[in-house]
Amino acid sequence: MGGAVRVKGDLHRAETAIMRVALFGFGTRGDVQPLIALGKRLCRDGHEVVLGASPGFRQWVEGQGLEFRSVGLEIRAWVDAHGDALSRHPARLLAMAIGFLRKDIARSFPETLEAAEGADVIASGVHGAAPSVAEALGIPHRSLLYCPQILPSREHPPMGFSATALPRPLHRISWLAARAVSGWVLKPAIDAGRRSLGLAAIRDTLDHLIGERPILACDPALAAAPRDAPPATLQTPSLVLEDATPLAPGLESFLRSGDPPICVGFGSMGDGDPEATTRLLWEAIAARRRVLVLGGWGGLGAGEHPRDVFFLPSTPHARVFPRCSLVIHHGGAGTTTAATRAGVPQIVVPHAADQVYWGQRIVQLGLGPRPIPRPRLTAARLASAISAIESHPEFAARARALAARIGNADGAIVVAAELAREAPRLRARA
């Protein structure tokens, strides 16, 4: 194939693209940001890239210089509508999400097919349509995973459970249950989409979504793949986005004007009562310390701020976390990675999904105290966790040591090279 690289901006220009790669992500910002990092690397290597995700990410993706296609429903609207469940009643989430997931998959099939037109390879996060579209087009598909717990294993239970929640002999049984639930929730929609492509029904939903050759883009020193992962699993360093977006006005001055602040934010997690959560934060933190609040999708920090508090909706983590004393966050894979690479202690407040795993992992590595599940978050518990970090300097010492061990390893280079290896196979078939 030939032609100019079809990306916006000046990331890379080539007279002939080596191959066209279609990237697809389902989920919130943490599911899309690694794909942007990978897409920018692929463009620098001379490939064409298109990134498909929820419509609300268009401006962000295009602002990073990548071609964007809307795929699936608007995830932000769903998160905003279910903030109370995310923050206070996570057990209700599955029931609330079933209809959304099925509708999203139904919409994603034709949109993914259209976006993948002309692609030589597809890579995606866990995505209801992407593996089937690749199969229909006769091109390779590689799944991109950001947390080891997504892989079925005897070493850990499914997402939503901490590693110590169940006795090890029950892990196998818990995965059988997870396979049954995922089949009940997702398989009908996936099979319907496959019928529209002339494909047969799938056998096992988890195996279909993960694939035989998954790529686990997660720093091994932070969390290694389970020993019984699929034999062809490739683990790489994390996909970290280099974001040169200027810092918000006043932030640089705030960071320089005193001691390193505590940074707190729950990313793309919704909140049914952000005012109450904000008051909780002020009670636990702001009376004695400087605080940087990242409001995120939940709207934290609205209203009047105490002295020595700086608020903004979001900012590039890699540029501010190293300048903070500790990070309080929801435990998303990307935020956990950024805080770990920054070499600062962490307090994890898991809301759902793999966040429970990451909260437990931070404890195992000695980077922070026990996580505080979001429904159990109180000012007293948070203040106690902060005091534990401040009174035990070994948390900070271990954080610095692990950050030095990980260094600046760039998973995007490795994954881009892995996807490029698909090209000779395509040429051999031609």
Secondary structure as the mmCIF struct_conf table of DSSP 4:
data_model
#
loop_
_struct_conf.conf_type_id
_struct_conf.id
_struct_conf.beg_label_comp_id
_struct_conf.beg_label_asym_id
_struct_conf.beg_label_seq_id
_struct_conf.end_label_comp_id
_struct_conf.end_label_asym_id
_struct_conf.end_label_seq_id
STRN STRN1 GLY A 3 GLY A 3
BEND BEND1 LYS A 8 LEU A 11
BEND BEND2 GLU A 15 GLU A 15
STRN STRN2 THR A 16 THR A 16
BEND BEND3 ILE A 18 ILE A 18
STRN STRN3 ARG A 20 PHE A 24
BEND BEND4 GLY A 27 THR A 28
HELX_RH_AL_P HELX_RH_AL_P1 ARG A 29 ARG A 44
TURN_TY1_P TURN_TY1_P1 ASP A 45 GLY A 46
STRN STRN4 GLU A 48 ALA A 53
HELX_RH_3T_P HELX_RH_3T_P1 PRO A 55 PHE A 57
HELX_RH_AL_P HELX_RH_AL_P2 ARG A 58 GLY A 63
TURN_TY1_P TURN_TY1_P2 GLN A 64 GLY A 65
STRN STRN5 GLU A 67 SER A 70
BEND BEND5 GLY A 72 GLY A 72
HELX_RH_AL_P HELX_RH_AL_P3 ILE A 75 ALA A 81
TURN_TY1_P TURN_TY1_P3 HIS A 82 HIS A 82
HELX_RH_AL_P HELX_RH_AL_P4 GLY A 83 ARG A 88
HELX_RH_3T_P HELX_RH_3T_P2 PRO A 90 ARG A 92
HELX_RH_AL_P HELX_RH_AL_P5 LEU A 93 ALA A 115
TURN_TY1_P TURN_TY1_P4 ALA A 116 GLY A 118
BEND BEND6 ASP A 120 ASP A 120
STRN STRN6 VAL A 121 SER A 124
BEND BEND7 GLY A 125 VAL A 126
BEND BEND8 GLY A 128 ALA A 129
HELX_RH_AL_P HELX_RH_AL_P6 ALA A 130 LEU A 137
TURN_TY1_P TURN_TY1_P5 GLY A 138 GLY A 138
STRN STRN7 HIS A 141 LEU A 145
BEND BEND9 TYR A 146 TYR A 146
HELX_RH_3T_P HELX_RH_3T_P3 PRO A 148 ILE A 150
BEND BEND10 LEU A 151 LEU A 151
STRN STRN8 SER A 153 SER A 153
TURN_TY1_P TURN_TY1_P6 ARG A 154 GLU A 155
STRN STRN9 HIS A 156 HIS A 156
TURN_TY1_P TURN_TY1_P7 MET A 159 GLY A 160
BEND BEND11 PHE A 161 PHE A 161
TURN_TY1_P TURN_TY1_P8 ALA A 163 THR A 164
BEND BEND12 ALA A 165 LEU A 166
HELX_RH_3T_P HELX_RH_3T_P4 ARG A 168 LEU A 170
HELX_RH_AL_P HELX_RH_AL_P7 HIS A 171 SER A 196
TURN_TY1_P TURN_TY1_P9 LEU A 197 GLY A 198
HELX_LH_PP_P HELX_LH_PP_P1 ALA A 200 ILE A 202
BEND BEND13 ARG A 203 ARG A 203
HELX_RH_AL_P HELX_RH_AL_P8 THR A 205 ILE A 210
BEND BEND14 GLU A 212 ARG A 213
STRN STRN10 ILE A 215 ALA A 217
BEND BEND15 CYS A 218 CYS A 218
TURN_TY1_P TURN_TY1_P10 PRO A 220 LEU A 222
HELX_LH_PP_P HELX_LH_PP_P2 ALA A 224 PRO A 226
TURN_TY1_P TURN_TY1_P11 ARG A 227 ASP A 228
BEND BEND16 ALA A 229 ALA A 229
TURN_TY1_P TURN_TY1_P12 PRO A 231 ALA A 232
STRN STRN11 LEU A 234 THR A 236
HELX_LH_PP_P HELX_LH_PP_P3 THR A 245 ALA A 248
TURN_TY1_P TURN_TY1_P13 PRO A 249 GLY A 250
HELX_RH_AL_P HELX_RH_AL_P9 LEU A 251 ARG A 256
BEND BEND17 SER A 257 ASP A 259
HELX_LH_PP_P HELX_LH_PP_P4 PRO A 260 PRO A 261
STRN STRN12 ILE A 262 GLY A 265
TURN_TY1_P TURN_TY1_P14 GLY A 267 SER A 268
BEND BEND18 GLY A 272 GLY A 272
HELX_RH_AL_P HELX_RH_AL_P10 PRO A 274 LEU A 281
HELX_RH_PI_P HELX_RH_PI_P1 TRP A 282 ALA A 286
TURN_TY1_P TURN_TY1_P15 ALA A 287 ARG A 288
BEND BEND19 ARG A 289 ARG A 289
STRN STRN13 VAL A 291 LEU A 294
TURN_TY1_P TURN_TY1_P16 GLY A 296 GLY A 301
BEND BEND20 GLY A 303 GLY A 303
TURN_TY1_P TURN_TY1_P17 ARG A 307 ASP A 308
STRN STRN14 VAL A 309 LEU A 312
BEND BEND21 PRO A 313 PRO A 313
HELX_RH_AL_P HELX_RH_AL_P11 HIS A 317 VAL A 320
HELX_RH_3T_P HELX_RH_3T_P5 PHE A 321 ARG A 323
BEND BEND22 CYS A 324 SER A 325
STRN STRN15 LEU A 326 HIS A 329
HELX_RH_AL_P HELX_RH_AL_P12 ALA A 333 ALA A 342
TURN_TY1_P TURN_TY1_P18 GLY A 343 GLY A 343
STRN STRN16 GLN A 346 VAL A 348
BEND BEND23 ALA A 352 ALA A 352
TURN_TY1_P TURN_TY1_P19 ALA A 353 ASP A 354
HELX_RH_AL_P HELX_RH_AL_P13 GLN A 355 GLN A 364
TURN_TY1_P TURN_TY1_P20 LEU A 365 GLY A 366
BEND BEND24 LEU A 367 PRO A 369
HELX_RH_3T_P HELX_RH_3T_P6 ARG A 374 ARG A 376
HELX_RH_AL_P HELX_RH_AL_P14 ALA A 379 SER A 391
TURN_TY1_P TURN_TY1_P21 PRO A 393 PRO A 393
HELX_RH_AL_P HELX_RH_AL_P15 GLU A 394 ILE A 406
TURN_TY1_P TURN_TY1_P22 GLY A 407 ASN A 408
HELX_RH_AL_P HELX_RH_AL_P16 GLY A 411 ALA A 420
TURN_TY1_P TURN_TY1_P23 ARG A 421 ARG A 421
HELX_RH_AL_P HELX_RH_AL_P17 GLU A 422 ARG A 429
#
